[in-house]
Amino acid sequence: MNQKMIQVYSANGDLEAQVIKGLLESHSITCLLQPYAVSSLQNILVPGMGGVRVLVPAEEADEAKRLIGTNEHV
């Protein structure tokens, strides 16, 4: 993938990020998840700990934000 990716959401954890990813992909929006850096010790003790960035191609960012905004209960 050689497209410019834009952060459209910051999830509190992996589960929330996966729900948002599913929402976007169900509307044919490509999505990547990028965990925030946490210390390797924290990641061993609590896997999936920390926030996750939700990234989409720049040309799909407005639509992705609209979908996330209209599905705040997700």
PLY file of the C-alpha trace (Angstrom):
ply
format ascii 1.0
element vertex 74
property float x
property float y
property float z
element edge 73
property int vertex1
property int vertex2
end_header
0.00 0.00 0.00
1.65 3.18 -1.20
-1.10 5.62 -0.19
-0.86 8.40 2.35
-2.62 7.18 5.49
-4.43 9.56 7.85
-5.44 8.94 11.47
-9.22 9.22 11.78
-9.72 7.77 15.24
-7.85 6.97 18.43
-9.20 3.85 20.13
-8.68 3.09 23.81
-7.66 -0.48 23.09
-7.57 -3.30 20.58
-11.22 -4.33 20.98
-12.53 -0.83 20.27
-10.13 -0.49 17.33
-11.35 -3.79 15.85
-14.98 -2.62 16.08
-14.14 0.64 14.27
-12.13 -1.28 11.67
-15.10 -3.58 11.06
-17.42 -0.59 10.63
-15.11 1.04 8.08
-14.40 -2.16 6.17
-18.14 -2.89 5.95
-18.33 0.36 3.96
-15.38 -0.68 1.74
-12.92 1.68 3.44
-9.40 0.31 3.75
-8.21 0.52 7.35
-4.97 -0.09 9.23
-4.52 -0.31 12.99
-1.34 1.02 14.56
-0.83 0.54 18.31
0.72 3.38 20.26
4.17 2.47 21.49
4.19 1.04 24.99
7.13 -0.40 26.80
7.82 -4.02 25.91
7.45 -4.97 29.59
3.92 -3.50 29.71
3.00 -5.36 26.53
4.21 -8.66 28.03
2.29 -8.10 31.28
-0.90 -6.79 29.65
-1.13 -7.73 25.95
-3.06 -5.20 23.89
-2.60 -2.48 26.50
-2.58 1.07 25.24
-4.27 3.04 22.53
-4.57 2.18 18.88
-4.54 4.59 15.94
-7.08 3.92 13.20
-5.65 4.93 9.82
-7.33 5.18 6.42
-6.21 6.42 2.99
-6.31 10.22 2.82
-8.98 10.23 0.11
-11.30 8.17 2.35
-10.69 10.10 5.58
-13.74 12.38 5.40
-16.11 9.46 4.78
-14.46 7.43 7.56
-14.82 10.29 10.06
-18.47 10.73 9.05
-19.19 7.02 9.57
-17.44 6.96 12.95
-19.25 10.14 14.01
-22.68 8.77 13.11
-21.94 5.52 14.96
-20.71 6.91 18.28
-22.54 4.16 20.15
-20.18 1.59 18.55
0 1
1 2
2 3
3 4
4 5
5 6
6 7
7 8
8 9
9 10
10 11
11 12
12 13
13 14
14 15
15 16
16 17
17 18
18 19
19 20
20 21
21 22
22 23
23 24
24 25
25 26
26 27
27 28
28 29
29 30
30 31
31 32
32 33
33 34
34 35
35 36
36 37
37 38
38 39
39 40
40 41
41 42
42 43
43 44
44 45
45 46
46 47
47 48
48 49
49 50
50 51
51 52
52 53
53 54
54 55
55 56
56 57
57 58
58 59
59 60
60 61
61 62
62 63
63 64
64 65
65 66
66 67
67 68
68 69
69 70
70 71
71 72
72 73
